[in-house]
Amino acid sequence: MLKSSLRKSRLPMECPHCHSSDVIRSRRKFAERFLLPVFRASVMRCRDCKKRFWIGVEWGSVILGLLTMTVTACLLVGVVLAHQASVEKAAAKPVVAAARRYRRAMPKLPPLSSIHRAADDPVLADPLPSERAASQK
């Protein structure tokens, strides 16, 4: 996209330092590999004075983007600080004891002495048929 826009421009490129028209495209440095696509720019070098310069930077959109990021960051910090203040204010209030909740009364169980025992019950005390056969032999 950038190459086509450079080719389409019919204006001869000029070095901003020495005003020579003998300029070539320069290799990007490490940081420029990340910055130049964001700024939609390219790097040029003057063959006469050997200076490097950027072309195609739209500074208006760069400034607008930085301003937008700054405002967003300020708003985010403001919200965080307001939240911390409300948490500290709530912690400073004395804690009122909550009303106790009582459980429902459990039904009374009969005492363990009144539980039916197997020895007292003739049906439960009757041995199994296999036990009867073994005891009869």
C-alpha atoms as a printed R data frame, in Angstrom:
    type eleno elety resid chain resno       x       y      z
1   ATOM     1    CA   MET     A     1   0.000   0.000  0.000
2   ATOM     2    CA   LEU     A     2   2.805   2.379  0.887
3   ATOM     3    CA   LYS     A     3   4.879   1.622 -2.207
4   ATOM     4    CA   SER     A     4   1.957   2.301 -4.503
5   ATOM     5    CA   SER     A     5   1.249   5.640 -2.814
6   ATOM     6    CA   LEU     A     6   4.926   6.619 -3.246
7   ATOM     7    CA   ARG     A     7   4.885   5.681 -6.918
8   ATOM     8    CA   LYS     A     8   1.648   7.524 -7.556
9   ATOM     9    CA   SER     A     9   2.982  10.773 -6.186
10  ATOM    10    CA   ARG     A    10   4.386  12.711 -9.144
11  ATOM    11    CA   LEU     A    11   6.167  15.245 -6.958
12  ATOM    12    CA   PRO     A    12   9.935  14.738 -6.812
13  ATOM    13    CA   MET     A    13  11.084  13.869 -3.312
14  ATOM    14    CA   GLU     A    14  13.442  16.338 -1.757
15  ATOM    15    CA   CYS     A    15  15.815  16.082  1.201
16  ATOM    16    CA   PRO     A    16  14.600  18.360  4.017
17  ATOM    17    CA   HIS     A    17  18.226  19.058  5.039
18  ATOM    18    CA   CYS     A    18  20.042  19.911  1.779
19  ATOM    19    CA   HIS     A    19  17.038  20.105 -0.613
20  ATOM    20    CA   SER     A    20  18.600  17.634 -3.026
21  ATOM    21    CA   SER     A    21  16.327  15.486 -5.174
22  ATOM    22    CA   ASP     A    22  18.775  12.556 -5.146
23  ATOM    23    CA   VAL     A    23  17.056  10.438 -2.496
24  ATOM    24    CA   ILE     A    24  16.660   6.660 -2.170
25  ATOM    25    CA   ARG     A    25  14.695   4.388  0.047
26  ATOM    26    CA   SER     A    26  16.583   3.420  3.222
27  ATOM    27    CA   ARG     A    27  16.437   0.271  5.326
28  ATOM    28    CA   ARG     A    28  14.346   0.447  8.443
29  ATOM    29    CA   LYS     A    29  15.973   0.096 11.842
30  ATOM    30    CA   PHE     A    30  14.550  -2.270 14.460
31  ATOM    31    CA   ALA     A    31  12.248   0.232 16.175
32  ATOM    32    CA   GLU     A    32  11.146   1.659 12.824
33  ATOM    33    CA   ARG     A    33   9.865  -1.771 11.768
34  ATOM    34    CA   PHE     A    34   7.132  -1.352 14.377
35  ATOM    35    CA   LEU     A    35   6.578   2.411 14.252
36  ATOM    36    CA   LEU     A    36   6.487   3.133 10.532
37  ATOM    37    CA   PRO     A    37   3.467   0.942  9.690
38  ATOM    38    CA   VAL     A    38   1.545   2.653 12.498
39  ATOM    39    CA   PHE     A    39   2.441   6.098 11.197
40  ATOM    40    CA   ARG     A    40   2.062   5.002  7.542
41  ATOM    41    CA   ALA     A    41   5.479   6.353  6.708
42  ATOM    42    CA   SER     A    42   8.678   5.238  4.995
43  ATOM    43    CA   VAL     A    43  12.357   6.014  5.476
44  ATOM    44    CA   MET     A    44  14.436   7.767  2.816
45  ATOM    45    CA   ARG     A    45  18.133   8.680  2.632
46  ATOM    46    CA   CYS     A    46  19.706  11.542  0.778
47  ATOM    47    CA   ARG     A    47  22.649  10.466 -1.384
48  ATOM    48    CA   ASP     A    48  24.278  13.880 -1.157
49  ATOM    49    CA   CYS     A    49  24.253  14.613  2.587
50  ATOM    50    CA   LYS     A    50  23.658  10.989  3.754
51  ATOM    51    CA   LYS     A    51  20.880  12.056  6.155
52  ATOM    52    CA   ARG     A    52  17.875   9.812  6.830
53  ATOM    53    CA   PHE     A    53  14.333  11.162  7.057
54  ATOM    54    CA   TRP     A    54  10.772   9.941  7.185
55  ATOM    55    CA   ILE     A    55   8.181  10.760  4.570
56  ATOM    56    CA   GLY     A    56   4.437  10.228  4.527
57  ATOM    57    CA   VAL     A    57   3.811  10.746  8.242
58  ATOM    58    CA   GLU     A    58   0.354  12.131  8.921
59  ATOM    59    CA   TRP     A    59   1.119  13.996 12.123
60  ATOM    60    CA   GLY     A    60  -2.474  15.110 12.625
61  ATOM    61    CA   SER     A    61  -3.704  11.542 13.059
62  ATOM    62    CA   VAL     A    62  -0.688  10.679 15.228
63  ATOM    63    CA   ILE     A    63  -1.387  13.598 17.573
64  ATOM    64    CA   LEU     A    64  -5.096  12.767 17.665
65  ATOM    65    CA   GLY     A    65  -4.333   9.135 18.534
66  ATOM    66    CA   LEU     A    66  -1.945  10.115 21.317
67  ATOM    67    CA   LEU     A    67  -4.457  12.591 22.700
68  ATOM    68    CA   THR     A    68  -7.198   9.938 22.670
69  ATOM    69    CA   MET     A    69  -4.965   7.446 24.489
70  ATOM    70    CA   THR     A    70  -4.038  10.060 27.098
71  ATOM    71    CA   VAL     A    71  -7.664  10.970 27.811
72  ATOM    72    CA   THR     A    72  -8.620   7.294 28.054
73  ATOM    73    CA   ALA     A    73  -5.770   6.568 30.466
74  ATOM    74    CA   CYS     A    74  -6.751   9.563 32.648
75  ATOM    75    CA   LEU     A    75 -10.366   8.406 32.791
76  ATOM    76    CA   LEU     A    76  -9.283   4.883 33.723
77  ATOM    77    CA   VAL     A    77  -7.051   6.173 36.529
78  ATOM    78    CA   GLY     A    78  -9.902   8.365 37.786
79  ATOM    79    CA   VAL     A    79 -12.299   5.422 37.926
80  ATOM    80    CA   VAL     A    80  -9.758   3.276 39.787
81  ATOM    81    CA   LEU     A    81  -9.050   6.031 42.329
82  ATOM    82    CA   ALA     A    82 -12.769   6.662 42.887
83  ATOM    83    CA   HIS     A    83 -13.317   2.947 43.469
84  ATOM    84    CA   GLN     A    84 -10.469   2.776 45.972
85  ATOM    85    CA   ALA     A    85 -11.857   5.791 47.835
86  ATOM    86    CA   SER     A    86 -15.311   4.208 48.089
87  ATOM    87    CA   VAL     A    87 -13.790   0.948 49.360
88  ATOM    88    CA   GLU     A    88 -11.772   2.814 52.012
89  ATOM    89    CA   LYS     A    89 -14.847   4.804 53.041
90  ATOM    90    CA   ALA     A    90 -16.871   1.614 53.438
91  ATOM    91    CA   ALA     A    91 -14.083   0.036 55.504
92  ATOM    92    CA   ALA     A    92 -13.967   3.053 57.825
93  ATOM    93    CA   LYS     A    93 -17.631   2.691 58.853
94  ATOM    94    CA   PRO     A    94 -18.276   0.707 62.046
95  ATOM    95    CA   VAL     A    95 -19.578  -2.761 61.385
96  ATOM    96    CA   VAL     A    96 -23.103  -3.319 62.703
97  ATOM    97    CA   ALA     A    97 -23.723  -6.821 64.004
98  ATOM    98    CA   ALA     A    98 -26.133  -8.672 61.802
99  ATOM    99    CA   ALA     A    99 -29.318 -10.057 63.306
100 ATOM   100    CA   ARG     A   100 -28.916 -13.665 64.327
101 ATOM   101    CA   ARG     A   101 -30.876 -16.264 62.517
102 ATOM   102    CA   TYR     A   102 -32.028 -19.232 64.474
103 ATOM   103    CA   ARG     A   103 -32.502 -22.648 63.016
104 ATOM   104    CA   ARG     A   104 -35.791 -24.379 63.291
105 ATOM   105    CA   ALA     A   105 -36.056 -26.719 66.201
106 ATOM   106    CA   MET     A   106 -35.331 -30.290 65.221
107 ATOM   107    CA   PRO     A   107 -38.013 -32.814 66.129
108 ATOM   108    CA   LYS     A   108 -37.299 -34.670 69.327
109 ATOM   109    CA   LEU     A   109 -35.991 -38.174 68.753
110 ATOM   110    CA   PRO     A   110 -36.939 -40.997 71.065
111 ATOM   111    CA   PRO     A   111 -34.256 -42.038 73.540
112 ATOM   112    CA   LEU     A   112 -31.936 -44.854 72.491
113 ATOM   113    CA   SER     A   113 -33.296 -47.165 75.187
114 ATOM   114    CA   SER     A   114 -36.679 -47.289 73.457
115 ATOM   115    CA   ILE     A   115 -35.245 -48.402 70.106
116 ATOM   116    CA   HIS     A   116 -36.414 -51.851 69.087
117 ATOM   117    CA   ARG     A   117 -33.798 -54.533 69.581
118 ATOM   118    CA   ALA     A   118 -33.412 -57.603 67.404
119 ATOM   119    CA   ALA     A   119 -33.271 -59.941 70.413
120 ATOM   120    CA   ASP     A   120 -36.681 -58.730 71.602
121 ATOM   121    CA   ASP     A   121 -38.374 -59.247 68.215
122 ATOM   122    CA   PRO     A   122 -39.192 -62.872 67.384
123 ATOM   123    CA   VAL     A   123 -39.181 -62.226 63.641
124 ATOM   124    CA   LEU     A   124 -35.745 -60.616 63.719
125 ATOM   125    CA   ALA     A   125 -34.423 -63.109 66.240
126 ATOM   126    CA   ASP     A   126 -35.388 -66.065 64.001
127 ATOM   127    CA   PRO     A   127 -32.205 -67.367 62.316
128 ATOM   128    CA   LEU     A   128 -31.890 -67.610 58.565
129 ATOM   129    CA   PRO     A   129 -32.934 -70.921 56.919
130 ATOM   130    CA   SER     A   130 -29.328 -71.803 56.165
131 ATOM   131    CA   GLU     A   131 -28.437 -71.222 59.814
132 ATOM   132    CA   ARG     A   132 -31.383 -73.421 60.908
133 ATOM   133    CA   ALA     A   133 -30.238 -76.261 58.684
134 ATOM   134    CA   ALA     A   134 -26.693 -76.031 60.019
135 ATOM   135    CA   SER     A   135 -27.875 -75.986 63.648
136 ATOM   136    CA   GLN     A   136 -30.157 -79.056 63.140
137 ATOM   137    CA   LYS     A   137 -27.361 -81.276 61.818
